[in-house]
């Protein structure tokens, strides 16, 4: 194999230098190693899947060389395009001495274009017998792959952190990763179809905001030089979407990038994708039905109406469970937590070995205890409804007259939250009071408490109709539908600590 003289060079720099020498040699022979185009007639998968149609026909395919077997005056190679791989047969007789000599000096990772006849080898593999070959891009840096045998990659790109940092290599060497992101793109398409078909208007709201809000999270801060003012990357688009409801749009949604200055783990990335949608004249009960329908639709289109995730069997064809937060506390703690003050909540944390900060407020204790004690049990799709007002400053009070409870739900599957929704608070006096209470919590050290947005409050004073609103984490939904266990596996370029 002509290009195996690289094996004698132990360093990356030596291999790269050798490949640059090849480029110079090609150019001296009048071969452009980086031409401008190549006319592709078929993708690899088209030819292999529809062999009967293409047998003995001339096709033009192009892709990256993934394997080479040089056997004197004839050779085999596999090239890979976006659809998959196809075998190429090249011979000195068909290509001529000059072109075949170029091929013998190519490397795994190079791009080539092939025009030739579709046939099958004696082993039955669909193959393009090359009548012409064009070098399309000469690779300088070797791919992180040693060899391929019987269709199996050996010594492939397996280091998780390196795969995330160099996703382009991950996609080359581990082509099954592509399927995850193709599925992700389909979920985005199906999501738009779902809401468009129900009369929702897709809108866009600012990612840079003078006042951040709509969620409890720490923001990223940037400087807007032209205005000499600090701005914030949005943590949510809720307050802007409500402004649109106030303005007369009755059904709106946005698929948005949100940014939260928080830690990273299997289900959190500081930059993430969510959909929020709002509809006038409906409440959280209506939105529960909407969310259940949406998840069932995505599951059906994904072929996952019945599925296994994290070792749990899930059935999206069944009605989703609906349980109040306090009933769940009663079920898994055997106490009526509504009767607990902060001191008793601290005692409960100690009894359950739940770490806590003594400076936490009531809402933070409730959140943490629920997360530790209840969430792991919420395996099948479950709507947790009716939350304490202390943790839900943007939701309406429960209509049964209990002022300490609000009409809110969160959807949990396999112990993780997937959706958050309210009967949206539209009383401007009540909303101002709650946001001002949040501001007091910030003064006491709760950096995730919400801020007072005067412009939003003024908009609310003009009047907002009864409204239901929902936010859904789309990255987690993609994880669920593709069977991935880390959010980094469904984000093409996840946040990573800078390399030293």
C-alpha positions, 0 to 999 in steps of 0.5 A, spaced: 500 500 500 503 506 497 501 510 502 503 506 508 510 509 508 506 514 513 507 508 518 514 509 519 513 516 521 511 516 529 509 523 530 503 527 527 507 533 525 511 528 520 505 525 518 502 532 516 509 534 513 508 528 508 501 529 506 503 536 504 509 533 500 504 529 497 499 536 495 506 539 492 507 533 488 500 533 485 500 540 484 507 539 480 503 534 476 497 539 474 492 536 479 488 541 483 488 538 490 482 543 492 477 543 486 471 547 486 465 542 484 463 535 482 457 533 479 454 528 484 448 524 481 446 519 487 447 519 494 451 512 496 444 510 500 440 511 493 445 506 489 445 501 495 438 501 496 436 501 489 441 496 486 436 493 481 434 500 478 442 502 478 445 496 476 449 497 470 448 504 470 453 510 470 453 514 476 457 519 480 458 519 487 462 523 492 465 522 499 470 521 504 475 515 503 474 511 509 478 505 507 483 503 502 485 496 499 490 497 494 492 490 490 497 492 485 493 494 479 486 494 482 484 497 489 478 497 493 475 503 497 469 505 501 467 512 501 462 515 505 457 521 504 451 524 508 447 518 507 452 512 508 458 508 505 459 505 498 464 501 495 468 503 490 473 499 485 478 502 481 483 499 476 489 502 473 486 499 466 480 503 467 483 509 470 489 510 466 496 510 469 496 517 471 490 517 475 491 511 478 498 513 481 494 519 484 489 514 487 495 510 490 497 516 494 491 518 497 489 517 504 483 515 509 480 522 510 481 525 503 475 526 499 474 524 492 469 524 486 467 517 482 463 516 476 462 509 474 458 503 473 454 500 478 455 492 479 456 487 485 462 484 487 463 476 487 461 477 495 455 481 493 457 488 495 454 493 491 460 497 488 461 503 483 466 500 478 470 507 477 471 510 470 474 516 472 476 519 479 477 526 481 481 528 488 476 533 491 480 535 497 486 532 500 486 531 507 492 533 511 491 531 518 489 524 519 483 521 522 482 518 529 481 511 526 486 505 525 483 500 520 476 497 518 475 490 518 469 486 515 465 493 516 467 494 523 471 500 525 477 498 530 480 503 535 475 508 533 474 515 536 471 513 543 473 518 548 467 522 550 470 529 552 474 529 545 468 527 541 464 533 544 470 538 543 471 535 536 464 533 534 466 534 526 470 528 527 465 524 532 460 525 526 466 522 521 468 516 525 462 514 529 456 515 523 451 513 528 451 519 531 449 523 525 442 519 526 441 522 533 442 529 530 437 528 524 432 525 529 433 532 532 432 536 526 425 532 525 423 533 532 424 540 531 420 540 524 414 536 527 414 541 533 413 546 528 408 542 524 404 541 531 403 548 533 402 551 526 396 546 524 393 548 531 393 556 529 399 558 533 404 563 530 411 562 530 415 569 533 422 571 535 423 575 541 430 578 543 436 574 546 439 580 548 434 583 554 435 589 558 432 586 564 432 578 564 426 574 567 421 569 566 424 564 570 429 563 576 436 562 574 442 566 574 444 570 567 450 571 563 451 579 562 454 582 557 456 590 555 452 593 549 457 598 548 453 603 543 448 604 549 453 604 554 449 599 558 449 592 561 444 587 557 443 579 559 442 573 555 435 571 556 434 565 561 427 565 558 422 568 553 416 568 557 415 575 558 416 577 551 411 572 549 406 575 554 407 582 551 405 579 544 398 576 548 397 583 550 398 586 544 393 581 540 396 575 538 392 569 541 396 563 540 404 564 539 410 560 540 417 560 539 423 555 539 429 559 542 436 558 545 436 560 552 442 561 556 443 560 564 449 561 568 449 555 572 452 548 572 453 542 567 450 535 568 447 530 564 441 534 563 443 541 564 447 545 559 448 553 560 445 554 552 439 550 551 433 549 546 426 550 549 419 551 546 414 556 549 407 557 547 402 561 550 394 561 548 389 566 550 382 564 554 385 557 556 388 555 563 393 550 565 388 544 565 387 545 557 395 546 556 395 539 560 391 536 554 395 540 549 402 537 552 400 530 553 398 530 545 404 534 543 408 528 547 404 523 544 405 526 537 412 526 537 413 519 540 409 516 535 412 520 529 419 517 532 416 510 533 417 510 540 410 510 542 412 504 547 419 505 549 425 503 554 429 509 557 434 508 563 431 501 563 424 503 564 418 501 560 414 507 557 407 507 554 405 514 551 399 511 549 396 511 556 393 517 559 398 521 563 398 521 571 396 527 574 398 528 581 398 534 586 405 536 589 402 535 596 399 529 595 406 526 592 409 529 598 404 525 602 405 519 598 413 519 599 414 522 605 408 520 609 407 527 612 403 533 610 408 538 608 404 544 608 404 544 615 411 545 615 415 551 617 422 553 615 425 550 621 421 543 620 423 543 613 431 543 615 429 538 620 426 534 615 432 535 610 437 532 616 433 526 617 433 525 609 440 526 609 439 532 604 444 537 603 441 544 604 443 551 605 441 554 612 439 561 608 435 558 603 427 560 603 421 556 603 421 555 596 428 553 595 427 548 601 420 545 597 424 545 591 430 541 593 426 536 598 421 534 592 427 533 587 431 528 592 425 525 595 419 525 590 422 526 583 426 519 582 419 515 583 416 519 577 417 514 572 411 514 567 409 521 564 406 524 570 403 531 571 405 534 578 400 540 579 398 545 584 405 548 586 406 553 592 406 560 590 412 561 593 416 557 588 411 560 582 411 568 582 408 568 575 402 563 576 395 564 578 392 562 585 388 556 585 381 558 583 378 554 590 380 560 594 387 557 597 391 563 596 398 559 597 397 554 592 397 556 584 395 553 578 401 550 575 404 543 572 410 540 571 411 534 566 416 528 569 418 522 565 423 517 568 425 522 574 426 528 570 422 535 568 420 536 561 415 541 561 413 547 566 406 551 565 401 556 568 395 559 568 398 565 567 397 571 572 394 577 569 393 581 575 398 587 574 397 588 582 398 581 584 404 580 579 408 587 582 407 584 589 410 577 587 416 580 583 417 585 588 417 579 593 422 576 589 427 582 589 427 582 596 429 574 596 435 577 591 437 582 596 437 576 601 442 572 597 438 568 592 441 570 586 436 565 582 430 569 584 426 573 579 427 581 578 422 586 577 421 588 570 417 595 569 416 594 562 412 588 563 408 590 569 406 596 565 404 592 559 400 587 564 396 594 566 394 595 559 390 588 560 392 581 558 386 576 557 386 569 561 392 565 558 395 558 559 403 558 557 408 552 557 415 551 556 418 545 554 426 543 554 427 540 547 434 538 548 431 533 554 425 531 549 431 529 544 434 525 549 428 521 551 426 520 543 433 518 541 435 514 547 441 518 550 443 519 557 447 526 556 444 532 554 451 533 551 449 527 546 444 531 543 447 538 542 452 538 536 457 543 540 456 543 548 459 547 552 466 545 555 471 547 559 477 550 555 483 546 554 489 548 557 
